[in-house]
């Protein structure tokens, strides 16, 4: 499904395979989950929002403020996830194409557009549920 913002900036480039390599940031080591673990992944936690506005995410995809994208520390990239704001029931589907958040107590960062859709942009934070829908692109795409 192509959204209006993907038409404006072009569909995200396909990523060959999955980005699951362990990485270290500020002395902390992160080990992303495998595809099978990700396809079963459901979690509840705190979401924040950020704006990459044209900067490349962890897989090289340019991220724009009007797209529905997200950052997660350990999901394989790219993947698609449904984010639901538990305070108001609003939800949207995002493409997880970046790493983060790296602030203690936060589970996921979403784009400005997603934060507006979930109706927590002005609050800055929201308690959300995350459910992975698919992992990968093109011939690598795996669904639940």
ZASETI-793389 format. One record per residue: residue number from 1; residue in one letter; x, z, y of N, C-alpha, C, O in turn. Coordinates in steps of 0.05 Angstrom, whole numbers, plus 32768, in hexadecimal, padded with zeros to 4 digits. Each point is the difference from the previous one (the first is absolute). Example, Ala and Ser with C-alpha at 12.3 -4.5 7.8 and 13.67 -1.06 7.14 Angstrom:
2
NODE/resi/resn/npx/npz/npy/capx/capz/capy/cpx/cpz/cpy/opx/opz/opy
NODE/1/a/8108/809C/7F8E/7FEE/8000/8018/8012/8000/8018/8015/800D/8000
NODE/2/s/7FE4/7FE5/8015/8010/8001/8018/7FF1/800E/8016/800A/8004/8016
% end
This chain:
144
NODE/resi/resn/npx/npz/npy/capx/capz/capy/cpx/cpz/cpy/opx/opz/opy
NODE/1/x/8011/8000/7FE8/7FEF/8000/8018/8012/8000/8019/8011/8011/8003
NODE/2/x/7FEB/7FDC/800F/8010/7FFE/8018/7FF0/800C/8017/7FE9/7FF8/8005
NODE/3/x/8023/801B/8009/7FF2/800C/8017/8006/7FF0/8019/8011/7FEF/8000
NODE/4/x/7FE0/8017/8016/8004/7FF2/8019/801C/8003/800A/800C/7FED/800A
NODE/5/x/8000/802B/7FF3/801B/8004/800A/8015/7FF0/7FEF/8014/7FF8/800B
NODE/6/x/7FE6/8004/7FDC/8012/7FF0/7FEF/7FFF/7FE3/8009/8014/7FF2/8000
NODE/7/x/7FD4/8005/8008/7FFD/7FE4/800A/8010/7FFD/801A/800D/7FEB/8004
NODE/8/x/7FF2/8029/800D/800E/7FFF/8019/801E/7FFF/7FFD/800E/7FF0/800D
NODE/9/x/7FFD/8021/7FE1/801D/8002/7FFD/800A/7FF2/7FE7/8018/8000/7FFA
NODE/10/x/7FD6/7FF4/7FF6/8007/7FF4/7FE7/7FFE/8013/7FE9/8004/8018/8004
NODE/11/x/7FF5/7FDE/7FE5/7FFE/8012/7FE9/801B/800C/7FFA/8014/7FF3/8005
NODE/12/x/7FED/8025/7FEF/801A/800C/7FFA/800F/7FEE/7FEC/7FF3/7FF5/7FED
NODE/13/x/8026/8009/8016/8010/7FF0/7FED/7FFF/800D/7FE5/8001/8019/7FFE
NODE/14/x/7FFE/7FD7/7FED/8000/800C/7FE5/801B/800E/7FFB/8015/7FF6/8009
NODE/15/x/7FEB/8020/7FE9/8018/800E/7FF9/8005/7FFC/7FE3/7FEE/8004/7FEF
NODE/16/x/802A/7FF3/800A/8007/7FFA/7FE4/8006/801A/7FF1/8014/800E/8005
NODE/17/x/7FDA/7FF9/7FE9/8004/8019/7FF0/7FF5/8018/800F/7FED/7FFE/800F
NODE/18/x/8020/8019/7FED/7FF7/8019/800C/8019/800E/800A/8015/8000/7FF4
NODE/19/x/7FE8/800D/8023/8016/8010/800A/7FFC/801D/7FF6/7FEF/800E/8009
NODE/20/x/8022/7FF9/7FE4/7FFE/801B/7FF3/801B/800E/7FFF/8002/8014/7FF2
NODE/21/x/8012/7FE2/801B/801A/800B/7FFE/8001/801C/800E/7FF4/8003/8015
NODE/22/x/8019/8010/7FDE/8003/801A/800E/8010/7FFD/801A/8010/7FED/8002
NODE/23/x/7FEB/8025/8011/800E/7FFE/8019/8005/801C/800B/7FF2/8013/7FF7
NODE/24/x/8021/7FF0/801B/8007/801A/800C/7FFD/7FFE/801E/8008/7FEC/800C
NODE/25/x/7FEB/8028/8000/7FFC/8001/801C/8005/801C/800A/7FF3/8013/7FF6
NODE/26/x/801E/7FF1/801D/8007/801A/800B/8006/8014/7FEA/7FF8/8017/8001
NODE/27/x/8017/7FE0/7FEB/8009/8011/7FEA/7FEB/8006/7FEB/8006/800D/7FEC
NODE/28/x/7FE2/7FE8/8017/7FEB/8003/7FEB/7FFE/7FE6/7FF0/8000/7FEA/800B
NODE/29/x/7FFE/801A/7FDA/7FFE/7FE9/7FEE/7FE2/7FFC/7FF9/7FF3/8013/7FF8
NODE/30/x/8004/7FD5/800A/7FE5/7FF9/7FF8/8000/7FEC/7FE9/800F/7FEC/8001
NODE/31/x/7FE1/8019/7FEB/7FFE/7FEE/7FE9/7FE4/7FF6/7FFE/7FEE/800E/7FF8
NODE/32/x/800E/7FD8/800F/7FE5/7FF5/7FFF/7FF5/7FFF/7FE3/800F/7FFE/7FED
NODE/33/x/7FD6/8004/8011/7FF3/7FFF/7FE6/8000/7FE3/7FF6/8004/7FED/800F
NODE/34/x/7FF8/8011/7FD6/7FFF/7FE5/7FF5/7FE3/7FF5/8003/7FEF/800E/800A
NODE/35/x/800E/7FD9/7FEF/7FE6/7FF2/8004/7FE9/800E/7FF2/7FEB/8004/800C
NODE/36/x/8019/8004/7FDB/7FEB/800D/7FF1/7FF8/801B/800D/7FE8/8006/8002
NODE/37/x/802B/8009/8007/7FFA/8019/800E/7FF1/7FFB/8019/7FEC/800E/8007
NODE/38/x/801C/7FDE/8008/7FF3/7FF9/8019/7FE3/7FF8/7FFC/7FEF/8007/8010
NODE/39/x/800C/7FE9/7FDB/7FE5/7FF7/7FFC/7FED/8016/7FF9/7FE7/7FFD/8002
NODE/40/x/8023/801A/7FF6/7FEF/8018/7FFA/8000/8014/8018/7FF3/8014/7FFF
NODE/41/x/801C/7FE5/8015/8005/8013/8016/7FE7/8005/8011/7FF4/7FED/800A
NODE/42/x/8005/802C/7FF9/7FEC/8009/8013/800B/801A/800B/800A/8011/7FF1
NODE/43/x/7FF3/7FF3/8029/800A/8018/800C/7FF0/8007/8019/7FF3/7FEF/800C
NODE/44/x/800E/802B/7FFB/7FF3/8009/8018/8016/800E/8011/8010/800F/7FF5
NODE/45/x/7FF0/7FEB/8025/8014/800C/8011/7FFB/7FF8/801D/7FEB/7FF5/8007
NODE/46/x/8029/800F/8009/7FFE/7FFB/801D/800C/7FE5/8007/8016/7FF9/7FF8
NODE/47/x/7FDA/7FF8/8017/8009/7FE5/800A/8006/8003/801E/7FF3/800F/800E
NODE/48/x/8021/7FE2/7FFA/8006/7FFD/801D/8000/7FE2/8005/7FFD/7FF0/7FEE
NODE/49/x/8007/8009/802B/8001/7FE3/8006/801A/7FFA/800F/800A/8010/800E
NODE/50/x/7FFE/7FD7/7FEF/8018/7FF7/800E/7FFD/7FE3/8007/7FEE/7FF2/7FF7
NODE/51/x/8023/8004/801B/7FFF/7FE5/8009/801B/7FF3/7FFD/8013/8008/800D
NODE/52/x/7FEE/7FE3/7FE2/8018/7FF1/7FFC/8002/7FE8/8013/8015/7FF6/8006
NODE/53/x/7FD4/8001/8004/7FFC/7FE9/8011/8016/7FEB/8000/800F/7FFD/8012
NODE/54/x/7FF1/7FF4/7FD8/8012/7FE9/7FFD/801A/8006/7FF1/800F/7FEE/7FF8
NODE/55/x/7FF7/802C/8003/8018/8007/7FF2/7FFC/7FFB/7FE2/7FE9/8001/7FF6
NODE/56/x/802C/7FF9/7FFB/7FFD/7FFB/7FE4/7FFD/801B/7FF1/800D/8013/8006
NODE/57/x/7FE1/7FED/7FE6/7FFD/8017/7FEE/8016/7FFF/7FEB/8013/7FF0/8001
NODE/58/x/7FEC/8022/7FEC/8014/8003/7FEB/8004/7FE8/7FEF/8015/7FFC/7FF3
NODE/59/x/7FD7/7FF2/800B/8003/7FE8/7FF0/8004/7FE7/8011/7FFF/7FEA/7FF6
NODE/60/x/8005/801A/8024/8006/7FEA/8012/7FE8/7FF4/800E/8003/7FF0/8012
NODE/61/x/7FE5/8018/7FE6/7FE7/7FF6/800C/7FFE/800B/801D/8004/8018/8004
NODE/62/x/7FF7/7FD7/800F/7FFC/8009/801C/7FE5/800E/8001/7FEC/7FF5/7FF7
NODE/63/x/8014/8022/8015/7FE8/8011/8002/7FF6/8000/801D/8010/8006/8013
NODE/64/x/7FD7/7FF4/7FF1/7FF4/7FFF/801A/7FE9/8014/8003/7FF3/8006/7FEC
NODE/65/x/800A/8004/802B/7FED/8016/8006/7FE4/7FFA/7FF8/7FF0/8013/7FFA
NODE/66/x/8008/7FD4/8005/7FE4/7FF9/7FF9/7FFC/7FFA/7FE2/7FEB/7FF7/7FF9
NODE/67/x/802A/800E/7FF7/7FFD/7FFC/7FE3/7FFC/801B/7FF3/8006/8015/800B
NODE/68/x/7FEE/7FE9/7FDD/7FFC/8018/7FF0/8018/8003/7FEC/8000/7FF5/7FEB
NODE/69/x/8014/801A/801E/8017/8006/7FEF/8005/801E/7FFF/7FF4/800F/800F
NODE/70/x/801E/7FF9/7FDF/8006/801C/7FFD/801D/8003/7FF6/800C/7FEE/7FF6
NODE/71/x/7FFD/802B/800C/801A/8008/7FF6/7FFD/8018/7FED/7FF1/8013/8006
NODE/72/x/801D/7FEC/7FE3/7FFF/8015/7FED/801C/8003/7FF5/800F/7FED/7FFD
NODE/73/x/7FF8/802C/7FFC/801C/8005/7FF7/8006/7FF6/7FE4/8016/7FF7/7FFB
NODE/74/x/7FD6/800A/7FF3/8007/7FFA/7FE4/7FEE/7FEB/7FF2/8004/7FFC/7FE8
NODE/75/x/7FE9/7FF8/8025/7FF1/7FEB/7FF3/8012/7FE7/7FFE/800F/7FFB/8012
NODE/76/x/7FEE/7FF5/7FD9/800F/7FE7/7FFF/7FF5/7FEE/8016/7FE8/8000/8006
NODE/77/x/802A/7FF0/8005/7FF8/7FEE/8016/8001/7FE3/7FF6/8012/7FF9/7FF1
NODE/78/x/7FDB/7FF6/8017/7FE8/8007/800F/7FEA/8009/7FEE/8001/7FFB/7FE8
NODE/79/x/7FEC/8013/8022/7FE8/8006/7FF1/7FE8/8002/8013/8004/8002/8019
NODE/80/x/7FE5/7FFE/7FDC/7FE7/8002/8010/7FF3/801A/7FF8/7FFE/8007/7FE9
NODE/81/x/7FF8/8007/802C/7FF4/801A/7FFB/7FE7/8004/8012/7FFF/7FF7/8016
NODE/82/x/7FEE/8017/7FDF/7FE8/8008/8010/8006/801C/800B/8007/8012/7FF1
NODE/83/x/7FF6/7FF0/8029/8004/801A/800E/7FE4/8008/800A/7FF3/7FF1/800D
NODE/84/x/8005/8028/7FEC/7FE7/800A/8009/8004/801A/8010/800E/8012/7FF7
NODE/85/x/7FE7/7FEF/8021/8001/8017/8011/7FEB/8014/7FF4/7FE8/7FFA/8000
NODE/86/x/8021/801D/7FF6/7FEF/8013/7FF3/7FEE/800F/8014/7FED/800D/7FF7
NODE/87/x/8019/7FF2/8022/7FEF/800D/8014/7FE8/7FF0/8008/7FEB/800C/8007
NODE/88/x/8016/7FD9/7FF7/7FE9/7FF0/8008/7FF8/7FEB/7FEC/7FEC/7FF2/8004
NODE/89/x/8023/800B/7FE6/7FF9/7FED/7FEB/8008/7FE3/8006/7FFB/7FEE/7FEF
NODE/90/x/8010/800C/8028/8008/7FE5/8006/8019/7FF8/7FF0/8011/8011/7FFB
NODE/91/x/7FF0/7FD6/7FFD/8016/7FF7/7FF0/8009/7FE4/8007/7FF1/7FF1/800D
NODE/92/x/8027/8007/7FEB/800A/7FE5/8004/8016/7FFB/7FEB/800A/8013/7FF4
NODE/93/x/7FFC/7FD4/8008/8014/7FF8/7FED/8019/7FF8/8010/7FFE/7FF0/8012
NODE/94/x/8019/801B/7FE6/8019/7FFB/800E/8014/7FF3/7FEC/7FFE/8003/7FE8
NODE/95/x/8015/7FEF/8024/8017/7FF6/7FF0/8017/8013/8005/8009/8003/8017
NODE/96/x/8000/800A/7FD4/8017/8013/8003/8019/7FEF/7FFE/8007/7FF5/7FEB
NODE/97/x/8007/8008/802C/8017/7FEE/8002/8017/800D/800D/8013/7FF3/8008
NODE/98/x/7FEC/8028/7FFB/8015/800E/800E/8005/801B/7FF4/7FEF/8009/7FEF
NODE/99/x/8027/8004/8018/8006/801B/7FF6/7FFB/8014/8016/8003/7FFA/8018
NODE/100/x/7FF5/801E/7FE0/7FFA/8016/8012/7FE8/800E/7FF6/7FF6/7FF8/7FEB
NODE/101/x/7FFF/801B/8022/800A/800E/8017/8015/8014/7FF7/8000/8009/7FE8
NODE/102/x/8012/7FFF/802A/8015/8013/7FF9/7FFD/801A/800F/8014/800E/8004
NODE/103/x/7FD4/7FF9/8003/7FF9/801A/800C/7FF3/8011/7FEB/7FED/7FF7/7FF3
NODE/104/x/801D/8021/8009/7FF5/8012/7FEB/7FE2/8002/8002/7FF5/8003/8016
NODE/105/x/7FFE/7FFD/7FD3/7FE3/8004/7FFF/7FEF/7FE7/8004/7FE8/8001/7FFE
NODE/106/x/8025/7FE8/8007/7FF1/7FE7/8003/8003/7FEF/7FE7/8016/7FFC/7FF6
NODE/107/x/7FD4/7FF8/8002/7FFF/7FF0/7FE8/8003/7FE2/8005/800E/7FF2/7FF1
NODE/108/x/7FE6/8005/8024/8001/7FE3/8006/7FFE/7FFC/801E/7FF4/800F/800F
NODE/109/x/8019/7FDB/7FFB/7FFD/7FF7/801B/7FF0/7FE6/7FFF/8005/7FEF/7FEF
NODE/110/x/7FE8/800E/8023/7FF0/7FE7/8001/8004/7FF4/801C/8008/800D/8013
NODE/111/x/7FF2/7FD9/7FEE/8002/7FF2/8019/7FEC/8009/8015/7FEC/800E/7FF9
NODE/112/x/8018/7FEA/801F/7FED/8007/8016/7FE4/7FF5/7FF9/7FEC/800E/8004
NODE/113/x/8013/7FD9/7FF2/7FE6/7FF4/7FF9/7FF2/8010/7FEA/7FE8/8005/8002
NODE/114/x/8026/8004/7FEA/7FF5/800F/7FEB/7FF7/801C/800A/7FEA/8009/7FF8
NODE/115/x/8025/8003/8019/7FF9/801A/800B/7FE6/7FFE/8011/7FEF/8012/7FFF
NODE/116/x/800E/7FD8/800F/7FE7/7FFB/800F/7FE9/7FFC/7FED/7FEA/800C/8004
NODE/117/x/801A/7FE4/7FE7/7FEA/7FFB/7FEC/7FF8/801A/7FF2/7FE9/8004/7FFA
NODE/118/x/802B/800D/8001/7FFA/801A/7FF2/7FF6/8015/8014/7FF9/8016/7FF8
NODE/119/x/8008/7FE3/8022/7FF6/8011/8015/8010/801A/8003/7FF4/8016/8003
NODE/120/x/8027/7FE8/7FFC/8010/8018/8006/8017/7FFA/8013/8011/8011/8004
NODE/121/x/7FEE/7FD8/8009/8016/7FF8/8012/8003/8015/8016/8017/8008/8006
NODE/122/x/7FD4/8001/8006/8002/8013/8017/8008/801C/7FF6/800C/800F/8010
NODE/123/x/7FEE/7FF8/7FD7/8008/801A/7FF5/801D/8000/7FF7/800D/8015/8000
NODE/124/x/7FFE/7FD4/7FF9/801B/7FFE/7FF7/8004/8004/7FE2/8012/7FF4/7FF4
NODE/125/x/7FDF/801E/8000/8002/8007/7FE4/7FE5/8001/7FF3/7FEC/8006/800E
NODE/126/x/8012/7FF5/7FD8/7FE7/8003/7FF1/8006/8006/7FE3/8015/7FF8/7FF5
NODE/127/x/7FD9/8016/7FFF/8001/8006/7FE3/7FF4/7FE8/7FF2/7FE9/7FF9/8005
NODE/128/x/8026/7FFA/7FEA/7FF8/7FE7/7FF3/8003/8001/7FE2/800F/8010/7FF5
NODE/129/x/7FE3/7FDD/7FFE/8004/7FFB/7FE4/800C/7FE4/7FFE/7FF7/7FED/800D
NODE/130/x/801D/8010/7FE2/800E/7FE7/7FFB/7FFA/7FF7/7FE3/8003/8011/7FEE
NODE/131/x/7FF6/7FD6/800F/7FFC/7FF5/7FE5/800D/7FE4/7FFF/7FF7/7FEF/800F
NODE/132/x/801D/800E/7FE0/800D/7FE6/7FFD/7FED/7FEC/7FF2/7FF5/8007/7FEB
NODE/133/x/8009/7FE1/8020/7FEF/7FEC/7FF4/8010/7FEB/7FF1/7FF7/7FF6/7FEB
NODE/134/x/8020/8003/8020/8011/7FEC/7FF3/801D/8004/8008/8006/800D/8015
NODE/135/x/800C/7FE7/7FDC/801D/8001/8006/800A/7FE4/7FFD/7FFA/7FF2/7FED
NODE/136/x/8017/8006/8027/800D/7FE5/7FFF/7FEF/7FEA/800C/7FE9/8004/8008
NODE/137/x/8024/7FE5/7FF9/7FF4/7FE7/800B/8001/7FEA/7FEC/8011/8001/7FEE
NODE/138/x/7FDE/7FEB/8016/8002/7FE7/7FF0/8001/8005/7FE2/7FF0/8010/7FF5
NODE/139/x/8024/7FE4/7FFD/8002/8003/7FE3/8008/801C/7FF8/7FFD/8007/7FE8
NODE/140/x/800C/800A/802B/8008/801B/7FFA/7FE9/8014/8003/8003/8017/7FF9
NODE/141/x/7FE7/7FE0/8013/7FEA/8011/8007/7FF3/800C/7FE6/7FF9/7FF2/7FED
NODE/142/x/8005/8029/8014/7FF3/800F/7FEA/7FEA/8011/800C/8004/800C/8015
NODE/143/x/7FE4/7FF4/7FDF/7FEA/800F/800A/7FF8/8016/7FEC/8009/8000/7FE9
NODE/144/x/7FE8/8013/8021/7FF7/8016/7FEF/7FEE/7FF7/7FEA/7FF7/8010/7FF0
% end
